[in-house]
């Protein structure tokens, strides 16, 4: 399996369970590793035969900005299920870093891995 990755995608959104968190936007930093087969694109040298990472990044940014989630866990599941439904990926590793969650910690968040559900 080949991996297309997008690391350091920064998106501002309202997220959190506490009232004070929902008063302003926080920046989430996302790292995505997407398992896919790049062989067709390597042979054709055509964008039409590969995973369009610009389209993926725009879709993920939209989901984060407009999701309205309380928990990063729910956001992560929504992102992975959407990417499986809309893009040719067979495996996803997603890290969501909610840097502002704890003052005394540089990085805090979640890391999930999912495999495309079988029909």
C-alpha positions in Angstrom: 0.0 0.0 0.0 1.2 3.5 -0.8 0.6 6.5 1.5 -0.4 10.0 0.5 0.0 12.3 3.4 -1.1 15.8 4.5 0.6 16.9 7.7 0.1 20.1 9.6 -3.3 21.1 8.1 -4.4 24.0 10.3 -8.1 24.7 10.6 -9.9 27.1 12.9 -13.1 25.9 14.5 -15.4 26.0 17.5 -14.9 22.7 19.4 -15.1 21.6 23.0 -17.4 20.7 25.8 -16.9 23.6 28.1 -18.8 26.9 27.7 -15.6 28.9 27.5 -14.3 26.8 24.6 -17.4 27.5 22.6 -16.9 31.3 22.8 -14.1 31.4 20.3 -12.4 29.5 17.5 -9.5 27.2 18.3 -6.9 26.1 15.8 -6.7 22.3 15.3 -3.7 20.8 13.6 -4.4 17.6 11.6 -2.0 15.0 10.2 -3.5 12.6 7.7 -1.9 9.5 6.2 -4.0 7.9 3.5 -3.5 4.4 2.1 -4.1 4.2 -1.6 -2.6 2.7 -4.7 -0.6 5.3 -6.7 0.5 2.8 -9.4 -2.1 4.1 -12.0 -0.8 7.7 -11.5 2.8 6.6 -11.6 2.1 5.0 -15.0 0.0 7.7 -16.5 1.5 10.8 -14.9 -2.0 12.2 -14.7 -3.8 13.8 -11.7 -7.0 12.0 -12.7 -5.4 8.7 -11.7 -4.3 9.6 -8.2 -5.7 10.8 -4.9 -6.1 14.6 -5.2 -4.7 15.8 -1.9 -5.9 19.3 -2.6 -9.5 18.1 -2.8 -8.9 16.0 0.4 -7.5 19.0 2.3 -10.4 21.2 1.2 -13.0 18.6 2.2 -11.4 18.0 5.6 -11.1 21.7 6.3 -14.8 22.1 5.4 -15.8 19.3 7.8 -13.7 20.7 10.6 -14.9 24.3 10.2 -18.6 23.4 9.9 -18.9 20.2 11.9 -20.2 21.7 15.2 -18.7 18.9 17.2 -18.1 18.9 20.9 -15.4 16.2 20.9 -12.4 15.7 18.7 -13.3 12.0 18.8 -16.6 12.6 17.0 -14.9 14.9 14.5 -12.3 12.3 13.7 -14.9 9.6 13.1 -16.8 12.0 10.8 -13.7 12.8 8.8 -12.7 9.2 8.3 -16.1 8.0 7.3 -16.5 10.9 4.9 -13.1 10.3 3.3 -13.9 6.6 2.8 -17.2 7.5 1.2 -15.8 10.2 -1.2 -12.2 9.2 -2.0 -10.3 6.0 -3.1 -8.5 5.3 0.2 -8.3 2.0 1.9 -6.7 3.0 5.2 -6.5 6.3 7.2 -4.4 7.4 10.1 -5.6 10.7 11.5 -4.1 12.8 14.2 -5.9 15.8 15.6 -3.9 18.1 17.8 -5.9 20.5 20.0 -3.0 22.5 21.1 -4.9 24.9 23.2 -6.6 22.2 25.3 -4.1 22.2 28.2 -1.9 25.1 29.1 1.0 23.1 30.4 1.2 20.6 27.4 2.6 21.5 24.0 0.5 18.9 22.1 -2.7 17.1 23.1 -5.2 15.3 21.0 -6.1 11.9 19.4 -4.7 9.5 16.9 -7.0 7.0 15.1 -6.4 4.5 12.4 -9.3 3.1 10.4 -9.6 0.6 7.5 -12.2 1.0 4.8 -15.3 -0.9 5.9 -16.2 -3.9 3.7 -19.7 -4.0 2.2 
